[in-house]
Amino acid sequence: QVQLVESGGGLVQPGGSARLSCVVSGTSGSIFSTNTMGWYRQAPGKEREFLASISTPASPYYGPSVKGRFTISRANARNTVYLQMNSLQPEDTAVYYCNRLARPWGWGKGTVVTVSS
């Protein structure tokens, strides 16, 4: 069974940065590497929002709310996808998740990012 474990969240001051990681287990490296992976977030009272995706070879794509501030990357050898977040603002406060873009696996617990002074 595929498991997604997100980490790296926490309390960040406005204007600060954070780097999220997502480790995918329960699937082979070849399956991970051939899937386009994405990052999503869900703020309180809102629907889950697509943020960014990355294929192999790396071809990142960003949603309008994070373009220019967030950077997605992946390490296929580690079955891991990352999200570098810069210039964080209070409206970035949410639970952050990763999953494959097509035919999502079961969702992980996510990692909470709180942007506040």
C-alpha positions as CSV (number, residue, x, y, z in Angstrom):
1,Q,0.0,0.0,0.0
2,V,1.4,3.4,-1.0
3,Q,2.0,5.8,1.8
4,L,2.7,9.5,1.5
5,V,4.4,11.3,4.4
6,E,4.7,15.0,4.3
7,S,7.0,16.9,6.7
8,G,8.7,20.3,7.2
9,G,5.8,22.4,8.2
10,G,5.7,24.6,11.3
11,L,5.3,28.2,12.4
12,V,6.9,30.7,10.0
13,Q,7.0,34.5,10.2
14,P,5.6,36.5,7.3
15,G,8.2,36.8,4.6
16,G,9.9,33.7,5.8
17,S,10.7,30.4,4.1
18,A,10.1,26.7,4.6
19,R,11.0,23.6,2.8
20,L,8.5,20.7,2.7
21,S,9.3,17.1,1.9
22,C,7.1,14.3,0.8
23,V,8.3,10.7,1.0
24,V,6.4,8.1,-1.0
25,S,6.7,4.5,0.2
26,G,5.1,1.2,-0.8
27,T,5.8,1.7,-4.5
28,S,8.9,1.0,-6.6
29,G,11.3,3.7,-7.6
30,S,10.4,3.2,-11.2
31,I,6.7,3.8,-10.6
32,F,7.5,6.9,-8.5
33,S,9.8,8.3,-11.1
34,T,7.4,7.9,-14.0
35,N,4.6,9.7,-12.2
36,T,4.1,13.5,-12.2
37,M,3.9,14.5,-8.6
38,G,2.1,17.5,-7.2
39,W,1.8,19.6,-4.1
40,Y,-1.6,20.8,-2.8
41,R,-2.9,22.6,0.2
42,Q,-6.1,23.0,2.1
43,A,-6.8,26.1,4.2
44,P,-9.4,26.0,7.0
45,G,-12.9,26.1,5.4
46,K,-11.6,26.0,1.9
47,E,-11.3,23.3,-0.8
48,R,-8.0,21.6,-1.6
49,E,-5.9,23.8,-3.9
50,F,-3.4,22.6,-6.5
51,L,0.0,24.4,-6.1
52,A,2.6,22.8,-8.3
53,S,3.6,19.7,-10.2
54,I,6.7,18.1,-11.5
55,S,7.3,15.4,-14.0
56,T,10.3,13.3,-15.0
57,P,12.4,14.7,-16.6
58,A,11.8,17.7,-14.3
59,S,9.3,20.0,-15.9
60,P,7.7,22.1,-13.1
61,Y,4.4,23.7,-13.4
62,Y,2.9,26.2,-10.9
63,G,-0.5,27.5,-10.0
64,P,-1.0,31.2,-10.0
65,S,-1.1,31.6,-6.3
66,V,2.5,30.4,-5.8
67,K,4.3,31.1,-9.1
68,G,7.4,33.0,-8.4
69,R,7.5,32.1,-4.7
70,F,7.5,28.3,-4.5
71,T,9.8,25.9,-6.2
72,I,9.0,22.2,-6.6
73,S,11.7,19.6,-7.1
74,R,12.1,15.8,-6.8
75,A,14.7,13.2,-5.9
76,N,13.7,10.0,-7.7
77,A,16.4,8.0,-6.0
78,R,14.7,8.9,-2.6
79,N,11.1,8.7,-3.8
80,T,10.8,12.2,-2.5
81,V,9.3,15.4,-3.7
82,Y,10.1,18.8,-2.2
83,L,8.5,22.2,-2.1
84,Q,10.6,25.2,-1.3
85,M,8.4,28.1,-0.2
86,N,9.6,31.7,0.0
87,S,8.0,35.0,0.8
88,L,5.3,33.2,2.9
89,Q,2.3,35.2,3.8
90,P,-0.5,34.6,6.3
91,E,-2.8,33.4,3.4
92,D,-0.4,30.6,2.9
93,T,-1.4,29.0,6.2
94,A,-2.8,25.6,5.4
95,V,-2.2,21.9,5.5
96,Y,0.1,20.9,2.7
97,Y,-0.2,17.6,0.9
98,C,1.6,15.8,-2.0
99,N,0.2,13.2,-4.3
100,R,0.6,12.1,-7.9
101,L,-1.3,14.2,-10.4
102,A,-3.1,11.4,-12.2
103,R,-5.0,8.8,-10.3
104,P,-4.0,10.1,-6.8
105,W,-3.0,7.6,-4.2
106,G,-4.6,7.7,-0.8
107,W,-3.9,11.1,0.8
108,G,-1.3,11.4,3.6
109,K,-1.9,13.4,6.8
110,G,-0.2,16.5,5.4
111,T,2.0,18.9,7.2
112,V,0.7,22.1,8.7
113,V,2.2,25.4,7.8
114,T,1.2,28.4,9.9
115,V,2.4,31.9,8.8
116,S,2.0,34.3,11.6
117,S,4.0,36.9,13.5
